[in-house]
């Protein structure tokens, strides 16, 4: 419907003369697979505008600015930079380089450990805009067989990590743990901790962290203070925790 409306609207109008009158530097960006209208019509626009630059973005269709935004931005930035005097460009690059260097020095003065970072490690990382479990799922799809965790000679790949976190999440749901409720984690630094942590997040729960060596009395007090509905701990602590619960009259 949109196609027919535009096609009929343009069929009686010829803008060739208007395009020929454009005198400012112009860049025409096309999607390589744009088949909404004929390729000839798109190419004619670039041909009619005096000294227009035509850029074809690969692997993109009509909505090239949505499908390949980074490529479009790079093309526009390069085009705009070319409009400046070369000497001005060199001066701008030098000034920006000095500004970046000064900013890094100032940041290193505030955070001395940064100067020991590997050259490939950025000083700043943009926080993700999606939920952490979604990042795990995306990583599991993209790097399925890539090792995610190495532990005492063994490995877990990203797909297995995500699958085990899903199993743990389903276990929490089977125990009637609801979204928004708090679950305390008191595990040592093992793959089980990672699996449990992501499992809690996957059901919309809140993970409350505690050290695995914390004594049973303190753990239970913290559970009360933080309103946790469940405690995840190693099986070797079962008797200790059960004894403390019995002392408090919470179980027989």
ABEGO torsion letter per residue (X at the ends): XAAAAAAAAAAABBAAAAAAABABBBBBBBBAABAABBAAAAAAAAAABBGBBBBBBBGBBABAAAABAAAAAAAAAAAAAAABBAAAAAAAAAAAAAAAAAAAAAAAAABAAAAABBAABBABBBBBABBAAAAAAAAAAABAABBABBBGGBBBBAAAAAAAAAAAAAAAAAAGBBBGBBBBBBBBBBAAAAAAAAAAAAAGBBBBBBBAABBAAAAAAAAAAAGBABBBBBAAAAAAAAAAAAAAGABX
